[in-house]
């Protein structure tokens, strides 16, 4: 996070590997599970499901011992031990890819319940009127198809540029800046899932029955609730590292949009601090890869991927922000003003934290408008 860049988070980067999976033993795993060892260069993500698209809920280090309860078939991954589509379920219901796991005995297949019938659509319309064919256009990699019209809704599957999707109607949801357009429209597909219209070229879709033209809103904290949650971590950051609490809070407001950004809602990362070579320091708890668009000083923007730190709490993110500024020598002049918030953020901006020429004004305006100086309680 050497410079402040505008990040428009799109679909998480999805890494696919080709290869046949390693077969599971046919017997179900014992209730006690199978002891196994993680073999990975840096860290291994623990996920909520057997896919790299599933949310990261933790990390494991090289050599760490785990207990695999049973295994399921999921996304193929090329790892340090093997290329496989098998994933190990842990005792808390989370998953790790078997591509990085070694065990002395086979891991049994997870027991499955009887297949559930798909819901039958009542009185389906003729094919000519039931849907309209759209074409996915993406310069940002794979596009997520979600269970709802929001970037925070669970991912059902992904599609590549050029794929055909069957749109039934449109709804209003989260604003997305995509390859085709920036829009709040989401297209409902024939299976009830949703894809952002920002990545689809399609004939006109009518508003879904019963839908509103007003943007749908997911539960978010109010500014007052955000401040109440932010103050303890910001003040601890000042005690630990010397960054004025008012500065930390104002930067979090600006960079996370009052905690509404994908980074903050998904990973409690309020400042866009990245992992470096898989390392995330002592205050973060892992890394999350996103497809992003970044803009250079000359205004040119380009698609890339970035790995951001994840945190267990907001407080950890705020304290890591203080640590980030303290350990980077370029910001050393700012720490001559740990009891003068305006001079502190001026020195941080002057050192190159943000390329936005109005960054200093934006931060100090937020501090003044929200009376954030009241939280600068010196020792």
N, C-alpha and C positions, 0 to 999 in steps of 0.2 A: 504494500500500500504506500509506495514511495511518493506517489502523486495522486491527487484526487481526480478520479475519472468517473464519467457517467457510465453506470452499468445497467443494462436492460436485460434482466435475467429471463432466459427463455427455457427451452427444455433442457433437463440435465443431460450431460454427455453420457452416451450409452456405448460401452465398449463390447463388441461382439467378437468371439473367437470361434474358429471352425475346428471341429474335431469330434470324434465319437466319444461318448461318455464312458466312464468306468462303471461296470455293472455292480449293483448292490447285491448283497447276499439275499436270497429269497425270503429268509425267515425274518420276522419282525424283530426289532431290537428289544433287548430286555429293558425292564422298567428302570434299571440302574443306569443304562446307557453304556457307551463304549468310550474309554479314555482315549484321547487323541492329542496331538501336538501341532501347533500352528507353525508353519515354515514360510515366512514372508520376509521380504527385504526390509520393509519399514513397518507398516501396520496393516491389519486386515479389518475391513469394515464388517460389523455385525448389522444385519438388515432385518426389516420387518417382514420380508417375504423372500422367496427364492429367485431374486432378480436384481440386477444392478440398478433397475429403476426404482426398487423399493427403498423406503426411507432408511437412512443410516441411523441406527440407534445406539451405536457404541463402536469401540475398536478393540482389537486384540494385538498384542505385540509378538514378535518373533520368539519362538520357544515357549510361549504360554500354553499351559495345559487346559484342555476343555473336555467336556463330556458330551458326546453326540448321542442324543436319545434315539434318533432314527433319521432316515434320509428321504428326500423327495426329488422329483425331476423338475428342473427349472431352466434358467438361462445358461447357455454354454459359456464357460469362462476358461481362458488360457492362463494357468498359474505356474508357480515355481515347481510344483510336483507333477501336475498332469493337466491336460485339457479335458474338461468334463462338463456335463450338464446336471450333475448331481449336487445337491445342497444338503448340508447337515442341519437338522433342527436341534436347537439347544433346549435346556430344561425350561427356560422362560418363554418358549414359543418363538424365539428369534432364529435367524438363519445365517450361516456362513457357507461360502462356496467350498466344496470339497477339493477344489483345485489347489488349495494351499494347506490341506490338512492330511496328516499321516496318522495311521492307527495300526496297532498290531493285529487287530481282528476286524472282520467285516462289520460294516454298519448296516443294520437291517432296514428294510423299507418301512416307512411310516404306514400305519394302518389307515385305510380309507373307508369312508362310509359309502353307502349305496349311492350311485349317481343320482343327482337331482334333475328332474325334467326341466327343460327350459320353459319359461313362461310363454304361453301361446297367445299371439296377438289376435284379439277378437275382430272378426270381420275385416281382414286385411284388404286394403284398397288395391286396385289393379296396379301392376308394376309401373305403368306409364305415369301414374299420379302419386304413387306411394313415396317416391324419392326423386331427388335430382342428383346427377353425378357431378362431383366436384373433383378437382385435381389439386393435390398438395404441391405447394411451391415453397421451398425452404432453402435459404443459404446459411441456416444456423444448425444444420445437422438434423437429426430425427425430431419429429414433432410428436408431442404427447397427446394421446386421446384419453380424456379423463371421465370420471363418473359424474362430474357436475361442471357447470359453466364458470369455473374459477381455477386460477393457477395453484390454489391450495387444495383442490380436490384430488383424491387419490388417482394415480395413473393406472389406467386399464391396460393399455398397450401403446406401442409407438409405430409411426409410419414414416417412410422416407419420402424425399422429394420425388414427385412424379406418381405417387400412389393415388388410386382412385378411392374416394369416400362417398358414401350414400347419404346425403343430407335430406332430412324430412322437413325441418323448420328451423327457425332461429330464435334465440333468446338473448337477453342482455345480461352480461356478467362482467368479469374482471377485464380491465383495459389491458390489451396486449399489443406491443409494437412488433410486428412480424415482417416477413419478407415482402408480402403483398400489400399490406396496409397496417395502420394502427387503428384498432377498433375495439369496442366493447361487445361486439356481436360474437356469439358462439353458435355453431351449427350442431343441432341434435341429429345424431345418426340413427339408422334403422334399428340398431341394437340398444338404443337408449343412452349411449355415451355421447360425449361432446368433444368437439375440436374447435380451437379458436379460428374464427373467420379471417384472422390476420395472416393465416398461412394457406388459405384455400381460394382457388379460382372456381366459381360455381355460378350457375344461373341463379336468379333471385329466389331467395327462400322467404316464405311468409312467416310472420310472427307465430310462434307456437301457441295453440289454444290455451287460454288462461294465464299467459305470460304478461308481464308488465314491461313497458318501455323504459322504466326507471332501472338504473343499475342495481343488481342484487348485491347485498352487503353481507359479508360474513361478520361474526361477532368480533369487534375490535375494542380496545381500551380507549377511553376518553383521554384528552390531554391531561386532565387532573389525575386520572389513574396512572397514566404513563409517568408523570412526574413523581407521584408517590412511590412507584416501584423503582424509579431511577436513582433517587437521591441517596439511598444507603450505599450503593456500589460506587457512585461518583465521589462521595465523601471519603470512602475508604481508599479510592484511587488517589485522592489528594494526600491522605495520610501515608500511603505506601510509596508514592512516586512523585508527589508534588504538583500534579496537574489540577488546577482549580476546578472544583465541582461544576461551577457554572459553565465552563468551557466544555467539559465532558458531556454534560447534558445537552447543551446547544448543538454540539456536533452530532450527537446521537439523533436528535430531532431532525436535523437537516439530512443526514445520510441514510436514515432508516424511514423517513416520512412518518414520524411519531410511532415507530414500531410496526408499520404496515408493509414493509418490504418483505420479499420472499426470504432473504437472508435472516431477518430478525424473527419472522414468524416461524420459519422452519428450523433455524439453527441458532437462534438467540445471538446472532452476530450483528451488532448495531453499527459497526464501523468499517465493514468490508475488509477486515484483516485476513490476509491469505496465509495458507500453509506454504512453507518453503522446503522443497524436496521431501515432502511427506512429514515434515516436522511441524508440530503445532504448539510447542512450549509447554509450560506447566499449568496454565490456567484454562486452556481449551481442552476438549475431550476427544477431538478427532478432526477429520477433514471431509469436505463435501465438494464434489466436482460439479460445476455448472457450465453450460454453454452460455456465453455472454457476448455482448457487443461493447467494445471499448473505443473511446474516441481520443485521438492524439491532440496535441496543442494546436495543430494547424486545422483542426476541425474534421479531419478525415476519420471515419469510423470503420471498424472491421470486426468480423466474427472471430471469436477465439474461445478457448476454454480456460477456466481458472478454478483453482482449488482453494476454498475458503475454510477458515477454522469454524468449528462448531463448539458450542458451550452448553454446559448443564444449566446455567442460570444467567440472568441479565447481569447480576453483580460480577460474575466472572468475566463477562465480555467487557464491562466498564473498567475493571481493574486491569485487564490485558491491554486496553487502550492506553492507560497510563504507563504501563510497562513498555509498550511499543514506542511511545514518545521518549521515554527515559533512556532506553538502550540504544536509540539511533542518534549518533553523534551530531548529525545535521541539525537536530532540534535543541542542542545544548544551550544556545543563547536564550531560549525561552525560559529556562529554569532559573534565570536570574530574577524572574518576575512571578514566582509561585504565589504571591499574595496580591497580584495585580492582573486580573483576568483579561482585560482588554490588551494590555501589553504582551501578555503571554501568548494569546492567540495571534496577535500581529506578528510576533517572532516565528511562530509555527508556520503561518501562511508565507511569510517572507522566505523561510527556509525551503519552500517548495512543496509543502503538504498538498496544496490545491492549485490547479492551473486556472481555476475560475477567478477572474480578476475581481469579482464581487464577493468572494468567499468571506473575507474578513467582515465586510459590511453585513452579509447575511447572518453570520454567527453573532455578532454584537447586537444586531437588531432582534434576534431571537432572545438573547440574554436580557435585553431591556424590556421587550414586549411581555415576556413571561416572568419578569422579576427573578431571574435565575441567580442573581447575585446574592439573594438571601440565603442560598445554600452554601456559600463560601464561608464556612465556619472554621477559622484558623485555629491551630493548636493554642 
